[in-house]
């Protein structure tokens, strides 16, 4: 069971767990209320048409907040789709690197 008391914040990366986009990652750009957030990925879901998603249908991929997204929203009121794609791709690559290190067998043992 997911913890629904989690405080979602703008700039956090989440993994979608329900719906047509299951398994994909997105960035929160707005917290509408205690049950709904708006998500974008810069590719299928662009900043100008975010997806309204119930928090029951997502899980935090990481507790960290993307500073690039927050700074861009604070400075200009929006974030470019290319920056969103960059942030998500960087996160996915970091996770793949961590997983490969964990799964790699120890040599010489």
BELVENNOR-V948629 format. One record per backbone hydrogen bond with DSSP energy under -1.0 kcal/mol. CO is the residue of the C=O (numbers start at 1). NH is the residue of the N-H. E is the energy in kcal/mol with one decimal. If there is no record, write none. Layout:
[[CO;NH;E] [CO;NH;E]]
//
This chain:
[[9;12;-1.7] [11;66;-2.3] [12;28;-2.4] [13;61;-2.3] [13;62;-1.1] [14;26;-2.2] [15;59;-2.1] [16;23;-3.3] [19;22;-1.3] [21;24;-2.0] [24;16;-2.9] [26;14;-2.8] [27;40;-1.8] [28;11;-3.1] [30;38;-2.8] [35;55;-2.8] [36;32;-1.4] [36;33;-1.6] [37;53;-2.9] [38;29;-2.6] [38;30;-1.0] [39;51;-2.9] [40;27;-3.0] [45;41;-2.5] [45;42;-2.3] [46;49;-1.5] [51;39;-2.7] [53;37;-2.3] [54;57;-2.0] [55;58;-1.1] [57;17;-2.7] [57;18;-1.2] [59;15;-3.2] [66;70;-2.0] [67;71;-2.9] [68;72;-2.0] [69;73;-2.5] [70;74;-2.7] [71;75;-2.5] [72;76;-2.8] [73;77;-1.5] [80;84;-1.8] [81;85;-2.4] [82;86;-2.3] [83;87;-2.5] [84;88;-2.4] [85;89;-2.8] [86;90;-2.6] [87;91;-2.1] [88;92;-2.5] [89;93;-2.4] [90;94;-2.3] [91;95;-2.3] [92;96;-2.1] [93;97;-2.2] [94;98;-2.3] [95;99;-2.5] [96;100;-2.1] [97;101;-1.9] [98;102;-2.2] [99;103;-2.5] [100;104;-1.3]]
//
